Amino acid sequence: MLADGQTAGRGRRRRSWVSLPGKGLYLSVLFRPPPGPPTRWTLGAAVAACDACHALGAETVTIKWPNDLLAGRDKLGGILVETRSAGGAVDELIVGLGVNVHHDDAEIKSIGVRGVTSLHRAVPSGMVGSRTELAGAFLKRMDEVATSLEGGNWSAVAAAWLDRAPRAHGAPVSVSGVDGATWSGVSAGLAEDGALVVEDAAGQLRPVRQIEAVRFTED
């Protein structure tokens, strides 16, 4: 499903996502996945979205764990994956993608959030393709990703994600535990379920699954 704009766009934890009409790509895709961690689909969708941006000339776009699209240190898009369960198993999975495409400097400023950008600003020439082109590139790549995940080839998806996420290894991280305690470490790749692995000060590798608990301290 495609939308020209959204009146109630949202991201993780129901945070608002400003969706100016005619300016961004707002797309949702329904999947009925085989058994497996839904987080793998979140990371796979990030790969597809990143590659779609590259296809439109924004070759410097990268991924920040697990699903933010960055141009430099500014966010230009994100992914929200929602699930519908039956009997404890995921029955349906909806991948929602939002990308700022044609926003100029004034429109980015009007959003009122720091650290936000668009493909228009990320492409050196300022000439970015249409939202339809971006959607087509995403859907084509997402079909390839889905085929890999449905075929049990998570390793290929994980490798592609790691290749596009420069801070997945060796980046300083601060983690807030469920008990309220905070500890520091260095990112050390992905766990099998798509969690971020962090090496703590004692050298222990610890998977972190709560997205809101992670802060890359170099931001």
Backbone as CSV, one residue per row, in Angstrom:
resi,resn,N_x,N_y,N_z,CA_x,CA_y,CA_z,C_x,C_y,C_z
1,MET,0.834,-1.185,0.000,0.000,0.000,0.000,0.873,1.240,0.000
2,LEU,0.544,2.198,-0.871,1.256,3.463,-0.959,0.348,4.602,-0.530
3,ALA,0.936,5.617,0.094,0.174,6.802,0.481,0.914,8.041,-0.004
4,ASP,0.171,9.038,-0.468,0.777,10.289,-0.901,1.229,11.108,0.305
5,GLY,0.531,10.941,1.409,0.853,11.618,2.654,0.182,10.883,3.792
6,GLN,0.502,11.256,5.013,-0.103,10.633,6.182,-0.531,11.714,7.166
7,THR,-1.676,11.500,7.777,-2.140,12.443,8.796,-1.777,11.978,10.196
8,ALA,-1.395,10.715,10.326,-1.034,10.186,11.643,0.114,9.196,11.508
9,GLY,1.154,9.603,10.772,2.317,8.740,10.613,2.988,8.504,11.956
10,ARG,3.534,7.296,12.125,4.175,7.004,13.407,5.332,6.045,13.210
11,GLY,6.224,6.093,14.194,7.372,5.202,14.209,7.294,4.308,15.423
12,ARG,8.501,3.904,15.915,8.525,3.039,17.084,7.915,3.747,18.280
13,ARG,7.306,2.927,19.158,6.695,3.411,20.398,5.692,4.545,20.128
14,ARG,5.069,4.472,18.944,4.033,5.432,18.533,4.534,6.875,18.473
15,ARG,5.832,7.030,18.279,6.346,8.369,18.031,5.799,8.859,16.688
16,SER,5.589,10.167,16.574,5.026,10.712,15.344,6.073,10.726,14.239
17,TRP,5.600,10.587,12.995,6.446,10.700,11.809,5.781,11.721,10.911
18,VAL,6.458,12.855,10.690,5.888,13.927,9.881,5.917,13.503,8.421
19,SER,4.738,13.480,7.763,4.602,12.947,6.407,3.997,14.009,5.502
20,LEU,4.833,14.892,4.993,4.331,15.965,4.133,3.800,15.394,2.822
21,PRO,2.596,15.778,2.406,2.009,15.255,1.163,2.907,15.514,-0.045
22,GLY,3.089,14.480,-0.847,3.828,14.614,-2.086,5.333,14.664,-1.951
23,LYS,5.847,14.577,-0.738,7.271,14.771,-0.534,8.041,13.497,-0.208
24,GLY,7.380,12.544,0.430,8.081,11.346,0.863,7.459,10.077,0.327
25,LEU,8.137,8.967,0.604,7.606,7.650,0.276,7.054,7.036,1.550
26,TYR,5.774,6.681,1.522,5.103,6.074,2.673,4.461,4.800,2.157
27,LEU,5.031,3.665,2.537,4.686,2.393,1.904,4.583,1.299,2.951
28,SER,3.607,0.410,2.782,3.449,-0.751,3.669,3.301,-2.008,2.823
29,VAL,3.954,-3.082,3.274,3.903,-4.363,2.568,3.555,-5.465,3.559
30,LEU,2.629,-6.319,3.172,2.195,-7.427,4.021,2.917,-8.713,3.631
31,PHE,3.431,-9.428,4.644,4.054,-10.725,4.431,3.418,-11.733,5.386
32,ARG,3.419,-12.982,4.979,3.029,-14.095,5.857,4.267,-14.982,6.003
33,PRO,5.094,-14.671,6.983,6.421,-15.284,7.059,6.403,-16.679,7.672
34,PRO,7.419,-17.471,7.372,7.594,-18.745,8.066,8.067,-18.473,9.490
35,PRO,8.102,-19.474,10.350,8.577,-19.265,11.721,9.987,-18.689,11.749
36,GLY,10.202,-17.764,12.657,11.513,-17.139,12.785,11.389,-15.790,13.457
37,PRO,12.486,-15.215,13.928,12.453,-13.936,14.619,12.007,-12.800,13.703
38,PRO,10.983,-12.034,14.070,10.539,-10.909,13.240,11.621,-9.857,13.038
39,THR,12.564,-9.760,13.981,13.623,-8.767,13.855,14.439,-8.970,12.590
40,ARG,14.536,-10.197,12.145,15.272,-10.449,10.901,14.624,-9.719,9.728
41,TRP,13.298,-9.618,9.742,12.592,-8.909,8.679,12.823,-7.405,8.785
42,THR,12.938,-6.900,9.990,13.247,-5.484,10.177,14.594,-5.157,9.548
43,LEU,15.600,-5.971,9.834,16.920,-5.733,9.275,16.935,-5.950,7.767
44,GLY,16.200,-6.947,7.309,16.120,-7.191,5.868,15.477,-6.036,5.129
45,ALA,14.429,-5.456,5.720,13.776,-4.306,5.102,14.715,-3.111,5.064
46,ALA,15.561,-2.971,6.085,16.541,-1.885,6.090,17.534,-2.048,4.939
47,VAL,17.946,-3.274,4.668,18.837,-3.539,3.536,18.167,-3.122,2.229
48,ALA,16.913,-3.539,2.051,16.188,-3.215,0.818,16.019,-1.712,0.652
49,ALA,15.712,-1.011,1.746,15.516,0.436,1.685,16.834,1.154,1.393
50,CYS,17.905,0.716,2.026,19.214,1.316,1.798,19.629,1.155,0.340
51,ASP,19.453,-0.039,-0.200,19.825,-0.284,-1.592,18.959,0.512,-2.554
52,ALA,17.696,0.715,-2.208,16.812,1.525,-3.055,17.296,2.970,-3.094
53,CYS,17.752,3.487,-1.965,18.306,4.850,-1.933,19.565,4.935,-2.778
54,HIS,20.411,3.921,-2.697,21.609,3.891,-3.524,21.243,3.918,-5.005
55,ALA,20.195,3.198,-5.368,19.778,3.124,-6.764,19.340,4.475,-7.315
56,LEU,18.906,5.364,-6.427,18.486,6.702,-6.850,19.605,7.730,-6.706
57,GLY,20.816,7.279,-6.464,21.962,8.168,-6.463,22.483,8.569,-5.104
58,ALA,21.799,8.171,-4.032,22.253,8.512,-2.671,23.163,7.393,-2.180
59,GLU,24.357,7.335,-2.728,25.242,6.195,-2.507,25.878,6.180,-1.130
60,THR,25.761,7.279,-0.386,26.378,7.325,0.945,25.408,6.928,2.050
61,VAL,24.178,6.581,1.706,23.197,6.199,2.727,23.649,4.920,3.426
62,THR,23.537,4.912,4.740,23.909,3.757,5.547,22.764,3.400,6.496
63,ILE,22.960,2.310,7.238,21.961,1.847,8.207,22.515,1.993,9.612
64,LYS,21.668,2.439,10.513,21.975,2.444,11.941,21.063,1.419,12.599
65,TRP,21.633,0.571,13.438,20.858,-0.532,14.015,19.597,-0.026,14.695
66,PRO,18.479,-0.743,14.408,18.385,-1.835,13.433,17.876,-1.391,12.066
67,ASN,17.227,-0.205,12.005,16.457,0.093,10.796,16.386,1.563,10.404
68,ASP,17.254,2.389,10.961,17.270,3.795,10.558,18.146,3.975,9.326
69,LEU,17.674,4.788,8.373,18.462,5.139,7.200,19.110,6.496,7.454
70,LEU,20.422,6.549,7.294,21.160,7.771,7.571,21.886,8.267,6.332
71,ALA,21.947,9.593,6.202,22.826,10.251,5.242,23.780,11.083,6.096
72,GLY,25.023,10.654,6.199,25.907,11.228,7.198,25.408,10.798,8.572
73,ARG,25.131,11.773,9.436,24.569,11.461,10.755,23.093,11.838,10.846
74,ASP,22.519,12.278,9.737,21.121,12.702,9.738,20.206,11.590,9.243
75,LYS,19.043,11.502,9.843,18.085,10.456,9.491,17.220,10.894,8.314
76,LEU,17.104,10.012,7.320,16.218,10.315,6.204,15.092,9.306,6.042
77,GLY,15.129,8.230,6.814,14.054,7.252,6.713,14.114,6.230,7.825
78,GLY,13.054,5.459,7.923,12.999,4.418,8.940,11.961,3.376,8.588
79,ILE,11.975,2.301,9.336,11.106,1.159,9.083,10.410,0.766,10.374
80,LEU,9.140,0.470,10.266,8.371,-0.049,11.399,7.761,-1.375,10.980
81,VAL,8.097,-2.431,11.702,7.541,-3.755,11.427,6.552,-4.110,12.524
82,GLU,5.334,-4.412,12.130,4.296,-4.815,13.075,3.844,-6.233,12.751
83,THR,3.473,-6.978,13.784,3.089,-8.367,13.603,1.669,-8.625,14.096
84,ARG,1.062,-9.618,13.495,-0.216,-10.136,13.953,-0.022,-11.607,14.260
85,SER,-0.359,-11.982,15.473,-0.065,-13.340,15.920,-1.325,-14.163,16.076
86,ALA,-1.155,-15.463,15.905,-2.233,-16.422,16.130,-1.634,-17.635,16.829
87,GLY,-2.112,-17.924,18.027,-1.613,-19.072,18.761,-0.158,-18.967,19.149
88,GLY,0.329,-17.722,19.349,1.706,-17.527,19.758,2.692,-17.423,18.615
89,ALA,2.270,-17.724,17.395,3.147,-17.641,16.230,2.763,-16.424,15.388
90,VAL,3.749,-15.834,14.732,3.489,-14.687,13.864,2.760,-15.155,12.618
91,ASP,1.546,-14.647,12.436,0.732,-15.032,11.288,0.939,-14.074,10.123
92,GLU,0.983,-12.785,10.423,1.199,-11.767,9.399,2.206,-10.741,9.904
93,LEU,2.925,-10.174,8.962,3.952,-9.199,9.296,3.838,-8.044,8.301
94,ILE,3.738,-6.816,8.816,3.590,-5.643,7.965,4.848,-4.791,8.075
95,VAL,5.504,-4.600,6.942,6.689,-3.747,6.870,6.253,-2.371,6.412
96,GLY,6.438,-1.368,7.275,6.116,0.003,6.919,7.393,0.795,6.707
97,LEU,7.486,1.495,5.584,8.679,2.267,5.233,8.320,3.730,5.054
98,GLY,9.106,4.599,5.659,8.961,6.035,5.446,10.298,6.637,5.076
99,VAL,10.358,7.340,3.961,11.599,7.972,3.506,11.308,9.404,3.084
100,ASN,12.094,10.342,3.579,12.017,11.718,3.104,12.706,11.783,1.744
101,VAL,11.970,12.175,0.713,12.507,12.127,-0.647,12.787,13.519,-1.207
102,HIS,11.733,14.321,-1.407,11.888,15.584,-2.128,11.945,16.811,-1.221
103,HIS,12.016,16.632,0.073,12.039,17.767,0.991,13.265,18.659,0.739
104,ASP,13.024,19.967,0.579,14.136,20.904,0.473,14.496,21.425,1.866
105,ASP,15.438,22.358,1.931,15.919,22.842,3.222,14.790,23.434,4.063
106,ALA,13.925,24.234,3.426,12.835,24.878,4.167,11.855,23.858,4.708
107,GLU,11.571,22.822,3.918,10.617,21.803,4.357,11.202,20.938,5.469
108,ILE,12.486,20.657,5.394,13.140,19.940,6.494,13.082,20.777,7.759
109,LYS,13.327,22.057,7.640,13.271,22.940,8.798,11.871,22.982,9.396
110,SER,10.851,22.918,8.531,9.462,22.995,9.014,9.072,21.779,9.839
111,ILE,9.779,20.666,9.659,9.481,19.464,10.440,9.759,19.713,11.920
112,GLY,10.738,20.551,12.191,11.013,20.944,13.580,11.756,19.920,14.399
113,VAL,12.485,19.029,13.728,13.259,18.000,14.430,14.707,18.073,13.946
114,ARG,15.634,18.094,14.876,17.047,18.130,14.500,17.501,16.781,13.951
115,GLY,18.542,16.827,13.120,19.140,15.601,12.630,18.306,14.873,11.599
116,VAL,17.544,15.627,10.785,16.683,15.039,9.754,17.128,15.550,8.389
117,THR,17.062,14.709,7.380,17.410,15.132,6.032,16.521,14.415,5.016
118,SER,16.856,14.536,3.743,16.058,13.924,2.669,16.987,13.441,1.569
119,LEU,16.450,12.626,0.664,17.243,12.176,-0.478,17.648,13.354,-1.360
120,HIS,16.756,14.319,-1.512,17.057,15.517,-2.297,18.338,16.182,-1.805
121,ARG,18.512,16.206,-0.497,19.692,16.841,0.079,20.891,15.895,0.086
122,ALA,20.639,14.582,0.057,21.717,13.598,0.136,22.368,13.301,-1.210
123,VAL,21.602,13.499,-2.292,22.161,13.267,-3.629,22.979,14.488,-4.039
124,PRO,24.239,14.324,-4.424,25.096,15.463,-4.711,24.514,16.468,-5.699
125,SER,23.838,15.982,-6.733,23.262,16.885,-7.737,21.958,17.522,-7.280
126,GLY,21.350,16.972,-6.214,20.041,17.433,-5.787,18.914,16.903,-6.640
127,MET,19.265,16.173,-7.700,18.261,15.623,-8.620,18.013,14.162,-8.262
128,VAL,16.950,13.924,-7.545,16.615,12.571,-7.119,15.451,12.070,-7.959
129,GLY,15.376,10.761,-8.162,14.293,10.200,-8.952,12.950,10.338,-8.262
130,SER,11.929,9.785,-8.880,10.576,9.900,-8.351,10.352,8.941,-7.190
131,ARG,9.297,9.215,-6.436,8.920,8.316,-5.355,8.525,6.959,-5.898
132,THR,7.955,6.940,-7.099,7.579,5.673,-7.726,8.822,4.836,-8.022
133,GLU,9.880,5.494,-8.501,11.133,4.777,-8.754,11.701,4.198,-7.467
134,LEU,11.654,4.992,-6.401,12.159,4.521,-5.114,11.343,3.333,-4.619
135,ALA,10.022,3.430,-4.751,9.154,2.324,-4.336,9.458,1.062,-5.129
136,GLY,9.632,1.214,-6.440,9.926,0.054,-7.278,11.239,-0.598,-6.910
137,ALA,12.262,0.232,-6.657,13.572,-0.309,-6.274,13.495,-1.020,-4.930
138,PHE,12.735,-0.442,-3.994,12.583,-1.082,-2.681,11.855,-2.421,-2.801
139,LEU,10.748,-2.436,-3.523,9.956,-3.664,-3.628,10.737,-4.777,-4.323
140,LYS,11.503,-4.412,-5.334,12.306,-5.425,-6.029,13.336,-6.034,-5.085
141,ARG,14.028,-5.178,-4.356,15.054,-5.680,-3.430,14.419,-6.407,-2.257
142,MET,13.262,-5.915,-1.786,12.586,-6.563,-0.668,12.113,-7.957,-1.058
143,ASP,11.733,-8.133,-2.304,11.334,-9.464,-2.778,12.519,-10.425,-2.695
144,GLU,13.717,-9.943,-3.036,14.913,-10.778,-2.938,15.228,-11.113,-1.479
145,VAL,15.095,-10.109,-0.611,15.340,-10.329,0.815,14.346,-11.337,1.385
146,ALA,13.071,-11.170,1.032,12.036,-12.086,1.530,12.300,-13.513,1.066
147,THR,12.746,-13.657,-0.171,13.066,-14.988,-0.688,14.185,-15.628,0.137
148,SER,15.184,-14.838,0.503,16.274,-15.356,1.328,15.773,-15.762,2.706
149,LEU,14.967,-14.903,3.332,14.474,-15.208,4.675,13.535,-16.402,4.663
150,GLU,12.671,-16.463,3.678,11.739,-17.590,3.600,12.463,-18.891,3.287
151,GLY,13.615,-18.787,2.633,14.400,-19.972,2.310,15.399,-20.353,3.395
152,GLY,15.374,-19.625,4.516,16.269,-19.938,5.622,17.673,-19.390,5.472
153,ASN,17.866,-18.459,4.510,19.205,-17.935,4.275,19.401,-16.609,5.022
154,TRP,19.254,-16.647,6.340,19.439,-15.457,7.159,20.862,-14.929,7.067
155,SER,21.824,-15.813,6.915,23.223,-15.388,6.902,23.496,-14.397,5.772
156,ALA,22.862,-14.588,4.614,23.059,-13.669,3.489,22.468,-12.304,3.806
157,VAL,21.306,-12.284,4.446,20.675,-11.019,4.812,21.495,-10.309,5.874
158,ALA,21.960,-11.060,6.869,22.775,-10.480,7.930,24.068,-9.892,7.369
159,ALA,24.700,-10.595,6.438,25.941,-10.102,5.830,25.691,-8.811,5.057
160,ALA,24.574,-8.762,4.334,24.240,-7.549,3.588,23.981,-6.388,4.536
161,TRP,23.297,-6.657,5.641,23.022,-5.597,6.620,24.329,-5.079,7.220
162,LEU,25.209,-5.980,7.628,26.478,-5.593,8.234,27.319,-4.761,7.267
163,ASP,27.255,-5.084,5.989,28.016,-4.360,4.978,27.536,-2.920,4.824
164,ARG,26.285,-2.662,5.202,25.696,-1.332,5.033,25.583,-0.575,6.355
165,ALA,26.059,-1.164,7.420,25.939,-0.573,8.758,27.328,-0.395,9.372
166,PRO,28.005,0.704,9.069,29.394,0.868,9.511,29.581,0.889,11.020
167,ARG,28.512,1.203,11.770,28.665,1.253,13.226,28.266,-0.059,13.898
168,ALA,28.104,-1.102,13.093,27.765,-2.412,13.666,28.952,-3.053,14.356
169,HIS,30.146,-2.585,14.047,31.367,-3.107,14.674,32.222,-1.941,15.138
170,GLY,32.646,-1.998,16.385,33.635,-1.053,16.875,33.134,0.321,17.252
171,ALA,31.831,0.524,17.341,31.291,1.824,17.717,30.967,1.848,19.207
172,PRO,31.309,2.911,19.915,30.985,2.994,21.336,29.483,3.079,21.565
173,VAL,29.012,2.313,22.545,27.577,2.193,22.798,27.304,2.317,24.286
174,SER,26.214,2.981,24.621,25.714,3.014,25.993,24.390,2.264,26.024
175,VAL,24.260,1.351,26.976,23.071,0.506,27.048,22.378,0.686,28.395
176,SER,21.075,0.901,28.365,20.271,1.004,29.584,19.578,-0.330,29.824
177,GLY,19.865,-0.982,30.919,19.276,-2.273,31.235,17.858,-2.144,31.743
178,VAL,17.151,-3.269,31.797,15.759,-3.259,32.259,15.677,-2.886,33.733
179,ASP,16.792,-3.050,34.464,16.823,-2.691,35.878,17.183,-1.224,36.098
180,GLY,17.360,-0.496,34.998,17.700,0.914,35.113,19.181,1.201,35.113
181,ALA,19.988,0.164,35.249,21.439,0.348,35.255,21.938,0.596,33.828
182,THR,22.961,1.415,33.706,23.545,1.731,32.405,24.965,1.195,32.333
183,TRP,25.303,0.583,31.222,26.656,0.096,31.021,27.122,0.452,29.613
184,SER,28.420,0.466,29.438,29.002,0.877,28.165,29.738,-0.280,27.511
185,GLY,29.877,-0.188,26.214,30.591,-1.210,25.480,30.860,-0.779,24.056
186,VAL,31.177,-1.764,23.230,31.491,-1.516,21.825,30.678,-2.491,20.983
187,SER,30.043,-1.979,19.909,29.240,-2.842,19.053,30.106,-3.937,18.439
188,ALA,29.515,-5.157,18.327,30.294,-6.308,17.866,29.480,-7.214,16.954
189,GLY,28.614,-6.610,16.124,27.889,-7.405,15.135,26.483,-7.762,15.538
190,LEU,25.972,-8.828,14.950,24.588,-9.247,15.132,24.501,-10.636,15.756
191,ALA,23.456,-10.829,16.566,23.109,-12.162,17.056,22.242,-12.853,16.010
192,GLU,21.978,-14.129,16.218,21.207,-14.911,15.251,19.796,-14.372,15.035
193,ASP,19.223,-13.752,16.054,17.861,-13.247,15.915,17.815,-11.791,15.465
194,GLY,18.991,-11.203,15.179,19.030,-9.813,14.729,19.314,-8.824,15.830
195,ALA,19.509,-9.287,17.066,19.878,-8.395,18.159,21.266,-7.817,17.903
196,LEU,21.526,-6.640,18.472,22.852,-6.045,18.390,23.735,-6.663,19.472
197,VAL,24.896,-7.150,19.095,25.842,-7.705,20.059,26.773,-6.578,20.517
198,VAL,26.905,-6.442,21.827,27.775,-5.415,22.399,28.795,-6.090,23.309
199,GLU,30.060,-5.738,23.131,31.119,-6.243,24.007,31.287,-5.272,25.164
200,ASP,31.080,-5.756,26.394,31.170,-4.867,27.549,32.620,-4.709,28.011
201,ALA,32.808,-3.939,29.072,34.157,-3.624,29.540,34.936,-4.854,29.983
202,ALA,34.213,-5.917,30.346,34.867,-7.154,30.782,35.159,-8.097,29.618
203,GLY,34.802,-7.670,28.400,35.037,-8.507,27.239,33.930,-9.500,26.957
204,GLN,32.811,-9.394,27.685,31.689,-10.302,27.478,30.808,-9.800,26.334
205,LEU,30.404,-10.712,25.454,29.521,-10.360,24.345,28.071,-10.503,24.798
206,ARG,27.333,-9.408,24.738,25.964,-9.378,25.264,24.989,-8.908,24.188
207,PRO,23.988,-9.744,23.832,22.992,-9.315,22.851,22.022,-8.313,23.472
208,VAL,21.707,-7.264,22.723,20.766,-6.243,23.172,19.596,-6.218,22.200
209,ARG,18.392,-6.409,22.725,17.222,-6.519,21.860,16.259,-5.333,21.975
210,GLN,16.373,-4.560,23.022,15.500,-3.408,23.183,16.110,-2.209,22.469
211,ILE,15.476,-1.803,21.381,16.027,-0.739,20.549,16.226,0.540,21.357
212,GLU,15.246,0.862,22.203,15.309,2.104,22.961,16.412,2.093,24.019
213,ALA,16.968,0.912,24.294,18.005,0.808,25.333,19.384,1.162,24.817
214,VAL,19.536,1.298,23.503,20.839,1.492,22.888,21.040,2.934,22.456
215,ARG,22.190,3.493,22.818,22.551,4.824,22.328,23.998,4.779,21.844
216,PHE,24.191,5.141,20.572,25.541,5.228,20.041,26.132,6.538,20.538
217,THR,27.138,6.453,21.390,27.599,7.630,22.128,28.361,8.622,21.273
218,GLU,28.713,8.241,20.044,29.379,9.203,19.160,28.383,10.101,18.443
219,ASP,27.078,9.845,18.616,26.058,10.693,17.968,26.044,12.081,18.606
